[in-house]
Amino acid sequence: MSDSLKSLRNRLDDVDRRLVEALAERQRLVTEVAALKADPALPLKDAERERELLARVSQLAGAQGLDSYFVESLYRRILEHSIRFQAARQSDARSNATLVVAYQGVEGSYSHTAARSHFAAGSREVQFHGYRSFAAAVDAVVRREADVAFLPIENSLTGSITETYDLLSGANLHLIGEEVHRVEHCLLALKPVPLGLIRRIGSHPQALAQCSSFLDALQDCRVEIEEDTASAAMLVAESGDLSRAAIASEEAAARSPIRKRITPASSLSPASRCKPTPAFHIRLPSC
């Protein structure tokens, strides 16, 4: 590595450190704002202020030669987290007990990742319990084994997930929030082998449906249904078979010996919506 490149990377590291410190300072200020909005009757979101802020940062970005759309999108995520954090503080003030969240799959699955994102802003301790099916996750809430079930309800490619709606119609449960989670599928194998050598690809039925165009174009390759995306990745890792692959997330790969992507994540990037479902109707602002 050249001295010039090393120097530039060191400067980038310093900028990244200052960015994180600025976010931490902003979070401390949001905490003070949340304390002033402790009364649930007070609105958490000021739409007019949000519009003014986004317009201001967009203008600042343009003046600095930055892509204003990118900066505005980034600030929308920051504001979303701020609102969620304040809502979580209101909820946490009423209970300090550990929140148990049921989801379908194992660690590293999309449901697990989305659930972690949804509850990250709260100060309560959260335990995530994976179940073999959507029905089992719902049943865990009904039996008071879990406080909340985190279930996918639709995605931008295949539409509504009817199984979830069927389960909700048969249980006395209520929707209390929403998480829009971007799904970025990867084709994972033990090594970066040529795509033409893959003979078996496994994943959750929803992921397979979302990737149907890609899968239909493959020759001499069998598609296999697994319980969830992360489990499919783990099965590939355990098999030691270089002709076997899984459709899953990069996080699923990071949690198993699989480290290589042999097709880019951009091949399919649908957005999915998940909603947590409690055993009783709990007043929580939509996220």
N, C-alpha and C positions, 0 to 999 in steps of 0.2 A: 504494500500500500504506500503510495506516495505521501510525502509530508503535506502537500497541499490538500489532498483528499482527507487525510487524517485531521487536519486543522479545520476544514469545513464541517466534518462530522462532529467534531468537538463543539463547534459553534451551534450546530443544529441541536445537539444534546442539551446545550445551555438554554436555547430557546424553548425546547420541549419542557424543561424543568420549570421555566418561568410561566409557561402556559398552564401547567398543572397547578402551580402555586396560585395563579390568578383564579383558576376554577375553584380552588379550595377557599380562597378569600370570598368569592361570590357565594359559595355554599354557606359560609358562616353568616353572611348578610341575609341570605334566604332563611336561615334558621331563626334569625331575629325577627324577620317579617312573619314567619310562621307562628312565633310566640304571640305576636300582636293579633293574629287571626285565629286565636285558639277557639273562639266562639264559632261553632258549626254553622250558625246563621249567617256569618259573614262570607261573602263570595271569595273564592280562592283565585278566580281568574278575572283580570281586568282587561277586557278585549281591546279597549281603546288604547291603553298603555302598551299592550303587546303590539298593536299595529304601528304605533309611533316608534317603538324600539326597533322593530324589524326594518322600518323605513330608514331609521337613523343608521343602523349598522350596515345596511345595503349601500347607503351613500358613502359612509366611511370606507367601506371595502373598495368601491369604485375609485375613490380618491387615492387609495393606496395601490391601485393597479391590480386588485384582486377580482376574482369572479364573484360578483355580487350575489348571484344565485346560490353558489356554494356556501358563502358566508351566511346568507339568510337561512338556508337549509340547516346549517350547523346550529344557528341560534334557535331555530324552532325546536330542535332536539333538547337544547339547554333549557328552554322555557317549559317544554313538556316535563322534563325531569323536575324542574322547580315546582310546578303545580302538583305533580305526583308526590313530591317530598312533603309539601305542605298538607296534602290530603292524608298522607300516611301519619304525619305528626298528630293531626286531629284524631285519627283512629287510634293511634298508639296511646294517646293520652287517656283513652277510656279502658285500655287493657295492656298489661305488661306481659301477659302469658305468651308462651311460644306459639307461633302460628304454624300449624301443620298443613302442608299443601300436597295434595294428591295429584299425580299426573300419569299419563300413559307412557310407558317406556322405561329407559334406564338413563343414567347420567350421560350427558352428551347428546341426547336426542333433542329434536327441535322443541318439543314441549317443555323439556327440562330447561333448555336455554331461555326460552321465552318466559317461563315462570320466574326464573332467577332475575331476569331483566325487570319484570313487572313489580316484584316485591323488593327490589334492591334499595329503593329510596326510604323504606321504613326503618325505624330504629329497633323494632321488635326482632327477636331472634326468630328465624324461619327454618323449619325442617322440611325437606322435600322428600316425599316417598313415591317411588315409582311402582306402577302396577301393570299387569300384563295386558289390560284392555281398558277402553273408555268406561265400560260398564263397571269394572272393578274399582276404578277411581271414583265413580259416582257412588257406588255402594259403600265405599270407605267413609264418605261424608254422611250418608244416610245412617250408618252404624256408629257415628260419632268417633270414628277412628281418625278422621281428618277434619279440619275446619273448612277447607276450601278445596274444590276440584278444579284443576286448570285444564280446560278442554278446547281443542280447535273447533271453530264453527264454520269457517269457509276459507277458501284460498282463491287467488285471482285467476288460476288456470282451470281448475276443475269445479269451482263453485262451492255450494254449501256442502258441509259434511253431515249428511242426513242422520247418521248414527247418533251424533251428539244431540240433535234436535229430538230424535225418537226417545233417547234416554231422559232428556229434560221433561218431555211431555208426560212421562210416567213417574216422575218423582216430584215431591213438593220442594223444589229448589228454586233459587232466584239468581238471575244474572246481576252481578254487582260491579263489573268493570270490563275493560277491554284492553288488549295488547295487540298492536299491529306489528308483526314480526317479519322481517325480510328473510326469506328462505333462500340460501345460496347452496345449491346442490353441487357436490363434487363426486367424481367417480374415483373410488379409493381402492388401491391395491397394495400388495406388500412391496413391490418395486415398480419403477416407472417403465413397465413393459409396454410394447406396442399394443394399441387398442385391438388390433386384429387377432391377438393371442388370447383375449379374454373370452371364456366360454360360459361363464356363469355370473350373473349379476343379481344380487339380492337387495331388498329394501322393504320398507313399509308400503302397503298398497297405495297410499296417497302419493308418496314420492314416486313410485313407479308410474302412476297415472300422470303426474306432472311431467315426467320425463319420457312420455310415450313416443314422441316424435324421434327423440334421440335413440331410444331402444329399438324402434321399428326399423331404423336404418342399419342396424347391426346384422351381421350374418353369422350363422352357426353359434348363436349365443342364447342360452336359456335364462329366462327371467324367473326368479324365485321370490316368493312372498315371505317376509320375515315379520316379527312382532313389531319392530320399530327400526329406525335408521341406524341408531347407535349399536343396537344388538347385531344388525347385519354387518357392521364394520368389525365388531369383535369376533364374529364367526369367521370372517376372512382372515383376521389376524391369527386365530387359533388353528385354522386349517393348514397354513403353510403352503397353500396352493397358489402358484403364480398365475393360474388361469382363472382365478376367482376374484371378483370385485364386489364392491358395495356402493350404493348411492347413499350418501350421508353428508354431514357437515364437516368442516375442518376441525371443529371442536371434538367431534366424535373420533376423528383421526388422532388428535392430540391425546386422547384418553386411552388409546390402544397402540399397539406396535406399528400400526399403519401410519406411514408418514408421507406418502407420495400421492399427488394428484396426477392422474393421467389424462384427464380432460378438464378444461378450465371451468371455474365456478360460474363464469358468465354464460355458459351454455344454457343454463336454466336458472332463473332467479325470480320465482314467483313470490308474492307477498301473502302471508297467511294471517288470519285474525284468530286470536284465542281469547276466551272469556273465562274468568274464574267464577266458580259457582259455589255458594255457601249453603249450608244446611238450613239456615234461617235467613230471613231478609235483614241484612245489615245495611245501614245507611252509609254509603261510601260514594263520593263523587266519581263520575266516570273519568277514566284516565285519558 
